[in-house]
Amino acid sequence: MIQNKWGCGFIRPDRSDNTIKFEVREIRALVEKVLPHFEAYPLASSKQADVERFTRICQLVHQRRHLDREGMVKIVRIAMEMNPSGKRKYRESDILKSLFPGERIVYAAGNRGIT
């Protein structure tokens, strides 16, 4: 029903916990459809703070700020504030050390690499 209402996203099985997940990965759909829903209907739990952080990250990505070092640093710092009790694969300092000054951020788009 949510997928039909928002007109985006997909449903996939998650074999790790035997559940079904609804995912929206397209940044435009997140900014224009999903996040406005959570602005109109905020969560009544501590997770609302993570929704607000996620909103800031999505806005930065939508503005293409993830493609420059300064924007990526902001994104990493905001992301590290999310879910503080969760396990982390990488430390903030390790991620930030990997962003060398003067280098462009490279990302994959579809099946081709774009810089």
N, C-alpha and C positions, 0 to 999 in steps of 0.2 A: 504493500500500500504506500509506503514512504517513497519507494522507487518511482511509482506511478505519479504520486503527487509532485515530487521534485523534478521528475523527468531526467534523472541522472543516476549514476552509480550502478553497481552490480552486486549480485549476491554470490557468495562463494562458500564452500565448506572449509572449515578449519579442522584438519585432522588431529592437530595437537591437543585440542580439548573437546573434540567431537561436537562442535557447534556450527552454526551457520552465521556468517558475518555479512553485513551490508557495508560496502565501501564506496566512498566517493574520492577519487584521486585527482580529478581535473580541477585545477586551481580556480578557474572561472566559475564552475558550478559550486565549489565550496564558498566562494566569496558572494556570489549572487543568490544562492538558494539555501544552502545548509546553514551558514552562519547567521543570516537574518532570522531564521527560525529560532535559533538559540538566543538571539537578542530579544525577540518578541516573547519567548518562553524560556527564561533563564532556569537553570537547574537549581533546585533547592538543596544543594549539598556542597561540600567543599570542592567538588569537581568543577564548579562554576569558575573558579579561579583558573583552572587549566583551560577551560573553554575560552576565557578572555585572552590567555597567553597564546593559545592556538590561533585565535582570530588575528592577533598582532603578527604572528608568523605568516599566516596566509596573506595578509595585506602586504607585507614586505615582499613575498614571493610574487604576488600579483603585480606589484610595482617593479618587478625584475631586479630587486635589490639583492637577491641571492647570487647575482652574477658578479658583484663586486665584493672585495674583501671586507669593507666596512659593514655592508649589509649582511654578509654571511656571519660576521662576528656577532652582530645584534641577534640574528636568528639563533645561533648556537647558545648564546647567553640566556635568551628567553626560554629555549627548549630545556636547558639544564635546570630551570626553575620548576619545570613541570614534573608531576608525579615524584616528589622528593623521596618517597619511601620505596620506589621501584629500583630494580637492578639496572645498572648501566653497563653497556658493553665497552664504551670509551669514556675517558675522563675529558672534561672541558678543556683542560690544559693541553692534552694530546691533540684534540681536534684543532684548537687555535694555533698550535705550533705548526700544524700541517698547512696553514694558510700563509704562505710566504709573501712578503710585500713585492709588488710588481708582477705577480703571476695572475693570469686570468683564471677565473673559475670555469671549468669544463664540465659539461653535463650531457647526458644522453637524452635525445628527444626522438621518440619513435625508434626507428632502426638505424638512425644516423647520428653521429656525434656532431654537436654544434658548440662552438666556442663563443 
